[in-house]
């Protein structure tokens, strides 16, 4: 209520408004008047009024809690009549809510009681009598073997009677002497971490059902914080006036951070994975002077400060002594990542001059901003500076290194799960890894912590922007107005406070390079950002004939057209993201079982169990950070990941154009038809230019696959009688690179290789070659691992037809309807800031590209594109009560009950977003999964139910897809369309007039009024997956898409009906 007016310009902004290509939003706060006015309000939500979310209900979970108490008030009036006025507002938010854990964290997986006790269960199939459940042939552990709610074996599934029985479930006791030949004991330190875990309560959406399963619940979260606004206006005289406005806000998310996937994972004494504290200050002082009846100048000085604190692991009272473990097969309910703290301070100065000259209104001005960005990160570049210990069987196989005997008749996937259980319960670490921050000034690495304070990566940047504009609004004729102008934006590159930056001396993708000091992270032409803007408004005045019938009388129609060029900036957030991944500033030490060596100058730990003293931190490297500025070529897994800007950056540029016809219709209606378009060039991109390329080894990979299919070993030996294998050229290349003949054969014939051959995973195979030898040179620059390259190679375009029909509120009714038919095309829709900071999407997510060398394959519908969007809003003041059509002469008490009601409604319907189906295999490079090959071009994504699966799926026929051939990338990007979306919000408002000055408004608001679930795209579902190799392929579980109606209040919107009551006293 403290907003006087606002203006949103989404296309063809004027030179004054158009600072960038996004929407221009102007907000004016209220000021006081000579009369005292104000209100006091209170809004309430309680889950007793709400419905349960679809998947929570289907999984037997309790209804999420929502308790909102939002209260405050505002008042404005005179300090000195006709001279000085005040206005102030206060609002406090107290929100407590729960949200299904699978919608934020994912599905937490825990051990069953038997597995935690060391008894592993696994299914042994009977090929002659296959077990089929719900149409699925069971060949290994599957949660279909058990009841989804109790975890008991289904009646059709039996326990093996003997050690040789098949078609049943066998057990393997990891403590038994025959299986545990060294007599190892459960690790007490690990047990202290795992034993407090709850037992599973859902056996259908996570784990294998026999040894691991899901624990689902609704973790609590709170949102608290007040908002204050104060404004004073003073009029010196008719030509001079001043206002001062101050805003303050605290908006804190406590007991969890579900928006960023950090809730409390388990109930009880488990801490949340993070909390968020946000504080905002904003001060503006504006002086307006009327220089003459035709000349007005307004100068504004502003100051804004935004503070963000993401506590992450520091929400745990034990921090920094939080368990650093990554367990096999089960979830980790702890977070040992230190905080991320940011503050952005922006002094800003604006001056706008307006001159009226005849038929012209000239406007000119400047907007100068001085950003200061301080960033402290415990996870710079997405790399955690705290230690990490894992128990991966790929690095430590307990059946070959720790005296455990393999289980008889077990499937290879289940055997890996069994090995993971052994490593977990016996505390057998496989790797310890820790990243240290380098201080190049002292040329030494900083310790992990001093006392209990963890060392953070600290970056400070400044970014100055200077914008100027001039425009003319020229009324050429009474029915023709021309608006033209130009905007000049000078946006230099960000610089580091107190020192130089480090940049590659030569193009990073060309080969070996050295990092050297420079003044800025990149060079950019800052003088050429000149953006013209032109627009016209013409009101036809045809006197007769068809054109008169089309356009109506004078002033009944308006034709508008416009064109402009807008520039977007490269922000300081992108700079701080890249700064965290410079060689020498961050160095990762790693030591892998059997812990005889460690990388990058760190000392290896002793090879022992966790409880027996395996260290949970490493000592800093003894090498100096400066030595990492010029790195030698090194194996892929040892090479550090880095981020670099292109040496010459360009300013992102967007061309905008539109043409529209607006027509006044009878009955107070106004219709409009418009065409709008945009074309973006030099858009900001972030991608890996150092991906491992599988192309050179594809012929050998195909030969190895052919050998395997013929019954031979991949290297062409061990063939059945009458079959001759093919010797792959790679075998000779590996021996020429220095591997012995036996080592090369072992590499080609390993179980890992055969697994890659079976799913055409040539990219992962190539990556392992780069981990074995540098001789094949499968990545451009072997000094580094992933090189996140930040440049301006992106492009996009958007075209849309837009239709609106509005009726301004009169005679008790207001209507608005809008329909958009549009298409957005780009080559990358992923947020490049998140990608470059490490907080972006994984390389297996269907939003990410499949080949960083070829973005032409990515040009397709944008991830956010929706072909059809229809919105409608209505306000209906019921014609009942005093002065209305019905009961106009009713007694006062009747009017108080039945009169003064208003019904409001907002309806939104739109088609689904496009998505890609992934193959689940890296068929062409090491960086990304390819998209699946499409065998049936007629297949469409549509909601349908499948027995045994919670919620609908979008594909029932999985045979329509296949893994592409090695070296190829499958089908096109975003060729499928996700389920559509629709929602209705309603409100009922009653106004009670108490006296001439006092009124009470009562509101009942219903978000998602019809309790309609909108199912998620499998790309974004917390359980569902767009990968055809996933056991949950095409599922939409477990988050029904939430409407945006109150997203700012409870962060996730309402996927089920939520009711809110409001009461407001106005005076």
N, C-alpha and C positions, 0 to 999 in steps of 0.2 A: 503493500500500500504506500510505500514511500516513493514510488515512481510516479512522476507527473505524466510523462509520455515517453514513448520509445518509437524508434524507427528502424526497420530492418530492410536493407537493400541487398537483394540477392544477385542482381545482374545489372551490368552497365551503370555502375555508380559514377557520380560526377567526379571531376578532378579533385574537389575538396574532400569527398568521402572515400575515394578508392585507394586506400593505402595498400591493399593486397587483393588477391583474386577471390578470397572468401567473402562471406556475407559481411556487410558493414552494418554495425549495430550502434545506434546512438540512443543514450538513455539520459533523460533529464529527471533529476530528483525534485521533490516538492519543496516549495518554500511556504513560509507562513504568510498570513494576511492580517487585515485589521480585526478579524473576528477569530475567536478561539474555536478551533475545530480539532477533532481527533477521534480515536476509537480505541477500544480494548477488545482483544480477541483471544479465543481459545479453541484449538482443534484437537480432536481425540480420535485415536484408533485403538481397537482392541480385537485380538484374534477371536474372541467369542463371537464376533459379528461376521467373520470371514469364512471362506471355503478353503478346503485343502488343495494343495497343488497336485496335479494329475499323477506324477510319478511317485511322489511321497505317499499318496493314497494307494497306488498300485503296489508299492513295496511295503505296505503296512506301517509306514512311518507316521508319527504324530503330526498334526497340523502345525505348520510353522507359527511361532509366536510373533505378533506385531503389536507393540504397545507404543503409541506415539502421543506425546504431550507437547504441543506447540502453542506457546502463549506469548503475549506481548501487547504492545500498544504504541500509539503515536499521537503526537499533539503538535499543533502549530498555531501561532498567534503573534500579536504585536509585542515588541519591547518598547519602541517609541512609535506611536501611531503615525502612519503615513511615511515613516522613515526606516525603522529597523524592525525586522521580523525574525522569528525563530521557527525552526521545525526540527523535531527529533523523533526518533523511533527506536524501539527495542524489541527484539524477538529472541526467545530462548527455545532451543530444541532439545527435547529429552526423548530419545527413541531407543527402545529395546526390541530387538527382533531376533528370530532364529531363521536359519535357512538351511535346507538340506545340504549336508557336507559334500555330496557328490556334485552339486552345482558349482562349487567354488574350488575345492581341493582336488576333486576327482573322487573315485571310489576308494576309501581306505581298505587295505587288505591286511588281514591278520591271520595268524596260525590257528588252526583248529586245536582243540584240547589234546588230541592224540599226537598231532605233529609237534606241538610245543613240548610234549613229553618224550619226543624222539622216535615216535612210531610213524613211519611214512607209509601211506597207502597208494597203490598204483594199480591201474586196470591192465590186465593181460588179455588181449583179444583172442578170439577163436576164429581163425580164417574160414573154417568150414561152416560155422554157425555165427555169423556176425550179429552183434547186438545193435539194434536200431531203436532209437528213442526220438519221438517227435520228428521222424523223417531223417534223422541224422545218424549215420553209421559211426559208432564209437570205436575208435582205434587206440585211444590213450585217455588219460585223465580228462574229464569233462564235467562241468557242473550239472549237466543233464543226468548224471548218474545218481544224484541225490535230490531229496525233496528241497525245493527252493527256500522253505522257511525253517525246517528243522535240521537239515543237513544229514538226515538218516538216509541210508541207501534205499533207492526205490525197490518196490517189491520184485521187479524184474531183474534186479542186480543182486548177485550172490557174492559171499565171501569165499575165497578159494579154500577148499578143504585140505589140499596138500600143497607141497612146494612146487608141484608140477602141473597143477590144475590150470586150465585156461578158460577164457570167457568169464572171468571173475576178478575180484579185487584181492590182491595180495598185500601183505604187510612186510615192512623192513624196519627192524629196530636198530637204530644207529648206535645204541650202547652195547648191543650184544657182542660177545667176544669174537664170534665168527665174522662179524661185519666190521668190528673196531679192533683190529689186531694189535694196536699199540695201547689199548686200554685207556684212551683219552677220556677226560671227564668234561661235563658241561662247563662252560666258562661262566664263572660267577659274576664277572663284570657285565657280560652281555646279558645274562639272566636278569640282572637288576634293571636292565633297560627294557627287555622284552616281556618279562612276567607281568608287569602292571597293565600291559595291553588288554583290552577287553576281548572276550571270545566273539566269534562272528555271530551276526544275527540275520544275515541274508546270504544265501548260497547260490543266487542266480546271476548276479551282475559283476562279480569279481572273483579272482582266484580260480583254482581248479576244482573246487567243491569238496575234494577229499582231504586236502592238507591246508589249503588256504581258501579264505572266503571273505566276504565283505562285512564291515561293520558300518551300518548307516544310522545316522541320527541327525538332529538339527542343532548345530552349535549356536550359542548365543553371541550377539554382538550389540554394542551400544553406540549411538551417535549422540554427542553432546556438544553444546557450545552456543554462546550468545552472539547476536549481531546487533551492532549499534550504528546509528547514523545521526549526525547533528549538523544542522545548517543554519547559518545566520546571513540574512540579506540586509544590505544597507543602501539607501538611496541618498546620495549627497545633495543632488539637485536633479533637475530634469535631464541633464546631459551626462551625469556621472553616477555610476552605481557599482556595487561590489558585493560578491558573495564568497563565503568561506564554507567549505563542506568537509566533514571528516567521517570516514567509515572505518569500522573495526569489526572483525569477525574471527571467531574461533569455531572450527568445525572439526571435531576430533572423533575418530573411529576407534573404539575401545573394545577390549576382550576379543580381538580378532580383526583381520583385514580381509573380508571375503572378496571385495572388489579386485584385489590383487592376488587372490588364491592363497591367502594366509589365515585361515580360520583356526580355531581350536580343533584339532583333529579328533581327539577322543575326550570323553567326559571325565570328570574327576579332577585330579591334580595336574593334568597335562596343561601346559601353558599354551596360549595362542601363538601362532607362528609370526605374529607381527601386529602392530597397531600403527595408526597414522594420526599425526598432529598437524593441523593446518592453522596458520595465523595470517591474517591479512590486515594491512594498514593502507589507507588511501586518503590523501589530503589534496584538496584542490582550492586554489584561490583565483578568482576570476574578476577582472576589472573591465567594465564596459564604458566606453566614452563615445558620446555622439559629438563628432567634430563639427558637423553641419547637418542641416536637414537631409542631405544626400550622402553623407559620409559617416560610417560607424566603424569603430575599431573595438575589438575584444581581445584581451590578452589573458591567458590562463597559465598559471604555473602549477604543476602537479608533482606529487611524490607518491610512489607506490612501493610497497614492500610485501613480498609473499614469502612466507617461511613454511617449508615442508619438512617433516621428520617422519621417516618410515623406520620404525624401531627394529623391525624384523626380529632377529634372535635376541635382541636386548629386551624384548617383552618377557623373556624367561628370566626369573630372578637368579638363576645359576650362571647366567652369562658372565664371562666367556667360556665357562666350564660346562658347555652343553655337549652331549654326546655327538661326536663327529661322524657317526656311522651311517653308511648306506647299505642296508641289508638286501639280501636276495629275496625276491618274491613278496616281501611284506613292506608295508609303508613305514616311513620314518615320521613320527609325530613331533619331531623337534626341528628347530632351525638355528644353526649356529652362525648365520650370516650377520655381520655387524650392521649398524644402521646406515641409512642414506639420509643425509641432511643437506637441504638446499635452501638458499635464500636468493631471491632476485630483487634487487633494488633499482628503481627506475625514476630518476628525476626527469621531468618532461616540461617542455615549454612550447606553447602554441600561441600564434597570433593570427587573427583573421580580420581582414579589412574589407568592408563592403562599400561600393560606390555606385550610386544611381546616376546614370547619365542618359537622359532621354528615354529611348526604348531599351536601353542596356542596363543590366545590373552586373557590375563587375565585382568579382570576389577574388581575393588573392591572400596568400598566407604561407605560414611555415609551421612545421611540427618537428621538433628536435627532441630526441630521446637518448639518454645515456644509461645503458644497461650495465649493471654490475652483478655478476653471477658467481656465487660461491657454492662449490659443490664438494661435499665430503662423502666419500663412498667406501663402503666395506665390500663392494662387489663391482669394482671398476671394470668397464668393458665386459660385464657379465661374468667376471672371474672372481670367485670368493677368496678373500685373503685369510680366511680361517682354514684349519686343516680338514681334510676329508679322508676317511678310511673306509675302504670297501672290502667285500668278501667275495668278489666275483670268481666264479669257477673257471672263467676263460683265462684267468691269471694264476689261479691256484686250484688245481684239480685234486680233491681229497682222495680220489681213487688211485691216483698215480704218485702222490707226494706225501700223503699222511697216513697210509696204512689202512684205508677203508676198502672193503671189498664191494665190487659192483653188484647191484641187484640183478637177479636172474630174470630174463624175459621182459625187461623194462624198455619202454619207448625212449628214444634219445632225448626228446624234449622233457619227459618226466625224469629222466636220469639227471639232466641239468638242474631241474628243480630239487631233486634229492641232494645233489652235491651242494647246492646253495643252502639247504637246510643244515647239512653237516657243518659247513664253514660258519654259518651263523651261530648255531648252538654251541659249538666247541671253540668259538672265538678265534678262528684261523684267518687272520687278515691277509688280503691279497695285494693291497697297495695302500700306501699313504702318500698324500699329495698336498702340497701347500704352496701358496703364492706369496711372495715377498715384494714389498715396495722399495724401489731403489731411490736413493737420494743422490742425484748426479752432482749436486754442489759439493758434497763431501765425498762423493764416489764410494758410498757404502750402502749396504742394505739395512733397512730399519728392522728392529726386532718385531716379532708378531704382536707383542704387548709389553707395556710397561706397567707393572703392577697388575691391576685388573682392567686397564684401559687398552683397548685394541688400537693399533696404529691404522689410521684411515688414509686413503688416497685423497689428497686435498688439492683442488684446482680452483683458481680464481680467474675469471675472464671478464673483459670489458668489450662492449659492442656499442658503438655510437652510430646513430642514424639521423640523417638530415634530409627532410622532405620539404619541397616547395611546390606551390601550385598557383595557377591563375586560370580563371574561367569567366565566361561571359554568358549571361542569360539574355538573349536578344529577342524581343517581341517584334518580329518582322511585320506581322499583321495581327489583327485582332484574333484571327483563328490559326496563327502559325507562330510557334516559338522555337527558336534554335538555341541549343545549349552546347557550347563547345569550350574546350580548355585543354590544358596540358599539365602533367604532373612530373616533376623531376625528383627522383629518389637517389640519394647518395648513401649507399650502404656498404661501408668498408668491411673487410674481413675482421673477425674477432681477434683480439690479441690477449696474451696471458699477462696477468698483473704481476709485476716484479721480476720478469725474466723473459728469455727467449723460449721458442718452442723447438721441437725436434721434427725434422722432415727428411724424407728420403732424398739423397743427393741426385739420384738418377731415377728414371721411370722404374717403378717397383716391379712391373710385370716383365721387364726386359731381362732380368737376371740379377746377379749379385749387386748389392747396393750398400751404402753406408748412410746412417742417419746423422744429420748435421744440424747445427743451430740455425734458426731463422727467426724473423720477426713475426710472421703469421703462419697459420696452418696451411694456407693456400693463398694463391694470388687470384684476384678478381677485378674485372674492369668495373669500377664503381662510378664512373662518370657518364655512362651511356644509357642509364635507365630513365629514358624520357618516354612517358606514356601519354599519348593523345587520347582525348575523350570527345565524342560528339554525339548529340542526341537531338531529336526533334519531336514536337507534338503538333499535330495538324488536325483541326476540326473541320471536316468537309461541310459545305453549305450548298448542296444541290437543291435547286428549287422545285424540280419535278422529275418524273420518269423513274426508271429503275434505280438509278443511283440515289435518288431521294428516298425511295422505298427502303433501300439498303442502309443508308446512313442516317435517315431521319432529318428532322429539322435542325437548324443551326444549334450547335453545342450538344446535340444528342449523341454524337460519336466522336471519338478521338483516335487517330492513328499515331502510334509512337514507334520510333525506331532509334537504335543506338549502336555505337561501336566504341570499344576502348581496349587499351592494352594495360594490363596490371602486372606488377612484379611482386614476387614473394621473396622473403629473405631467408638466408641460411642462419638459423638461430644459434645462440650460445649453447643450447642443449646438445646440438649435434657436435659441437666442438668438444664439450666436456666428455661426450661419449667416446670420441676418437682418442682423446688424450689419455684415457685409461688403458690403451693398448699400443704403447710405444715400446720398442725393445729397450731394456734396461730400466724402465720405470716400473715394470712388473715382470718378475721372473718366477716361473713355477718350478719347484723342486718335486721330483717324483721318485719313489723307490718301490719296486715291485718284488714280490716273492721270487727268490729266497732272500731278498734284502741284502745282497752283497755289494751293491752299488747304488748310487743315487745320481740324478741328473743335476747339471748346472752348479756344481761345486758344493752341494750339500752332503753331509755325512749320512750314511744309511743307518736305519734303526736296527736294533737286534731282532733276530728272527725268533719270535716267541708268541705266545697267545696274548690276548688282550689282558686277561686277569694276571698273567705272569709278568707284566711290566712292559708290554708293547707301548711305546710312547704315543701320546696323542697330539704332539706337535713336533716339528722339525726345527733345527737351528738354522739361522739365516745362512745363505751361501757365503763361502769365503772368497769367491771371486768378486770382482768389482763391477758395478753397473755399467761403467763406460765400455767394458769389453764386449757388451752385448750390442753396442751400436754398430759394430761390423761383425756379423755372424758368418761362420762357415756354413757350407751346405750340410744338412743333417737329415736323418731319417724323419719321416713324416710325423710320427708320434712324439718325437723329441723337439720338433721345430715349434717355436712359439707362435701363437696366433697374434696378428697385429691388425690395426686399422689405419688407413691412410686416406687423405683427400687427394683427388686429382690435382696435379700441380696448378692447372688453370681452371678455375671454376667459373661457371656462367650463372647469371641471375635467372632463376626460374621465371618464365614469362608465360602469361596467359592472355590470349585474344578472346574477347567477349563480344557477342552481337545479339541483337534481338529485334523483332518487329511484332507489333500487336495492334489489334483493333478492339476498342472498348465501345460498347453500345448501350445506351440507356433504354430500358424497356418499360412497358406499362406495369403498373402495380408496385413501383419503387424498386424494380430489379435492375441490376447492371450486369451485363455479360461481357466476357472478354475472351478472345482467342489470340494466342501468341505462339511464336516460334522463337526459341532461344538456343544459342549454340556457344560452345567454348572449344578452344584448342590450346592445349598446354604444351610448351616446348621447354627444353632444358630443365625438366623436372628432377628433383632430388632423388637419387637412387642409392641403395646400399646393397652390395653383392660381393661374392667371393671370386676374385680374379685368379685364384691360385688353386682351383679345384683339381683334383687328380683325374686325369683324362684316361679313360679306358680304351680309346680307339686303337692305340698301337698294339695292344695285347688281345684284341678281339679275335683275330684268326686263331691264335693259340687257345683261347678260351673256347671257341667253337669246336676245335679239334679235341680238347679235353672232354667237352660235353658229349661229343660223338663217341669217344672211347667209353665213357661211363654208360651210355645207353646201349653200347654193344656188349656190356658185361666186363669190360676191361677196367684197369685202374686209369685214372685221368692221364697219367704219363704214357699210356699205351702199353703197359706191361700187364701180366697176369690175365690175359684174355682167355676165354673159353676155347676149347678145341675147335679148330676150323675158322677162328676169327683172328685177324691181324689188326693190331692197334696202330694208331697214327702217333708218331713222335712229335709233340708240339714244339715249335721253334723256341718257345719260352724256356724249355729245359736247357737248351744250349746257351741261351742268353744268361740264365742264372749261373751256370757253371763258368761262363766267360767272365762274369762279374765277381767271381771269387768264391762262390759256394761250392762245396764238394758235391760230387755226383749224388751221394746218398742224401745230403741235406736238401738239394734241389728236388729230388724225387719225393722226399718226405713232405716238403712244402706243397708240391702239386697233389699229393695223394692224401693229404690230411682230411679229417672229417669236416673241418671248417671249409676246406675247398669244395668237397663234395656237396656240402649244404649250399654253397654259393652257386655251384653248377646247376643244382636242381631248381633254383628259382631265377636263373639268368642274372645273378648278381655280380656282373663284371666290374662294376664300380668299386664295391667293397674288396673284391679280389685285387684290383689295381692298387687300392689303398694299402693292402697288406704287402704288396710288392714294394711300394715306396717305404714301408716300414722295415723292409729286409735289405734292400740295396738301392743305391742312388744311380746305378748304371743306366737304367732305362729312362730316366728323366721324364717321369709322367706328370710332373707339375712344373709350371713355368719358372718359379723361383724356389729353389730347394733350401734357401736360408730359412724359410718360414712355413708354417702350416697354413691355416686359413688366413687369407688376406682380405679383410672387409674393405672394399674399395668404395669410397664415397664420391660420386660425381653427379653430373647433370645430364645423363643420357636418356632420361625418361621422357615419354610423350603420352598425351591422352587427348581424347575429344569427347564431346557430349552434344547430343542433339535431342530436342524435345519439343513436342506440341503440348501446349498447356491451355486448359479451358477452365474458366471460373464463372460462377453465377452467384451473385450476392444480392441480398436485400438488407439494406441498412435498417437497424431497429426502428420500427415505427408501428403504431397501433398495436403494440404488444407482441410483435413478432420480428425476429431477425434470423436470417438464413445465410449460410455460406456453403458452397460446394465447389470443389476443385478436382480436376482430373488431369493427370500427366501421363503422356505416352512418350517414353524416352529411352535412350540407350547411351551408356557410358562405356568407352573402350579405352584400355590402357595396356601397358606391358608390365606393371607391377602395382599392386594395391596395398602392399604391406607398408605399415608405418616405418619409414626409414630411420627415424630416431630410435625407435625400439630395436630395430634390427642392428643398428650400429652400436648400441649400448649393451647388447647382450640380453636385453629384455624382450627381444622380438620373438617371433615364432620359430619353432624348431624346423630343421631342414626336411622333416618328413611331413610337415603340415601342408595341406593341399593349397594353402594360400601362397606358398613360396614357389619360386621358379624351379623348373626341372633341369635347366642347363644354363649356368651363368655365362656361358660363352655365346649363347644364341637367344637373345631376347625377342627375336622375330617370332619364335615359336610361342611366346607368351602373349603376343598381342591378341586380345580377345575382350569379351565383356568384363568389366570391372567386377571385383568381388562384391561390391556393394550395389551393383546395378539392379534396379527393379523396373521392369518394363512398364507395369501399370501401377499407378498410385491414385487412390481415390480418397478424398477426405470430405467430411461434411460436419458442420456445426450448426446448432440451432439454439435460439433463446426464445422461449414462449412464456409470456406473462399471462397466466390464466385469466380469462375474462369473467372473473367471479369476485364479487365484493363491491364495496362502495365505489360508485362511479363507473362500474363495469357493466358489461352486457347482462350478466346474470346476477341476481341478488343485489342490484345497485342500491336499493333502499332498505337493505336488511339492517336489523339492530346492530349495535356496536359489537356485542359479544359474538354474533354470527360472523361479522366481518373479521374479527380477530382470529377466528378459527378457520374460516373457509376462504377469506380474501387474502390478497397479497402474496400469492404463491407464484413462483417462476420455476420452469423446468428447463434445464440446460442439457445438451447432449453433444458428444463428439464421437464420430464414427470414422474409423480408419480401416481401409482394406488395400492390400497391395500384394503383388505377385512376389514369389520367393526370389532369393538371391541365387545367382549361379554358383556352381561348385564343380570341382574336378574329382574324379575317382582315381585314386593312387594304386599303383601296382604292388606296393609293399616291398619293392626290390630296387636297388640302385643299378639299373641296367646299363647306364652309359657313363656315369662318373661317380666319384665317391661322395659328393656333396649332397645330392638330392635323390629322393625316390622318383622314378619315372611315373608317368600317368599310365593307367591300365589300357591295354589294347581292347578295343570294342569289337566283339564278334557279332553282335546283333544290333545293327544301326537303328532298329525300331524301338529299342528299350528306352523307357522314360522313367524318371524319378517320380514316384507317386506313393502316397501313404497307404500302407496295407498291413494287415496283422498276420503274424506268423506264430504258430503254436509254440509255447515255451519261451517266448521273448516278451519282456515287459515293454509295452508301448509299441507303436507302429514302426515299420521299417520302410525305407524308400525304394529298395530293390528286393524282390523276392527271388528272382532268377539270377543267381550269382554266376551261372554258366555263360552269361552274356559277356563276361570279361575274362581277360587272360593277361599274363605277364608278357610284356613285349620281348622281342628278340634282343639278345645282347647287342649293345651299341645303339639301339633305337630308344625313342622316348614315348612311344604310345600315342594315345589319342590327343585331341586338342584340349586346350585349357578352358575350363568353365563351360563345358558343353551340356551340362545338366542343370536343371532348375530345381531348387529346394521347394519345400511346401510353402504355400502362400500364407498370408497372415491377415487376420481381421480382428477388430476389437471395438467395443462400445463402452464409453464412459458416460455416466449420467449423474446429474445433481438435481436436488429439489431444494429450493430456497424459499423461506418464508420471512417476510418483513413485518415486524410488529412496531407500530408507532406508539410510543409511550407518552410523549409530550411533543410540543412543537419542536423542541431541540433534541430530544433523545429518541433514538430508534434502536431496535434489537433485530439483528438478522440471524436466523437459524438455518444451517445448511446440512443436508445429508448428501454425501458424495459417494458414488459407487464406481470404483475403478475395475475394469473388466466385469461390467455389470452382469453379463450373461454367463460368467464363469466358463468361458470358452478357452480350451487349451490350444496354443499354437505351437506345433512341434518343431524342434530345432533341426537345422541343417546338420547332417552327420559330420560335416567339417568342424562344427563348433560344439557338438554334443559332448558331454563329459564322459560318457561311456562309448557311444557310437563312434565309428571310424569310417573314413572314406577309403581305407586300404582294403583291397580284396583279400589279402592274406590275414587280415585281422579276424579273430573269432567273433567280433561284434561289428563286422562290416555292415554298413547301411542302417544301423540302429540310430534312433533319435534320442535315446535315454541319456542323461536323466535331468534335463532341464527344459521345461516348456518355455518357449520364448516369452519374454516379459514385455508388456507394452511400456511406452516411455512416459506415461502420464505423471508418475511421481518418482521418477528415477533419482532425482536429486535428494529425495528424503530417505529412502531405504536402499538406495544404490542399485538395486536389481529390478526395480519395477514390480508389477503384479502379474504373475503367471496364473493366479487364481483370483476370484473376486475378493476385493478389499473394500470395506465400508468405513467412511470417515464422517464424523460429526463435527460441526463448527458452530461457534456462537460468537457474535460480534456486537458490541455496544457502540453505537455511533452517536456523536454529538457535535 
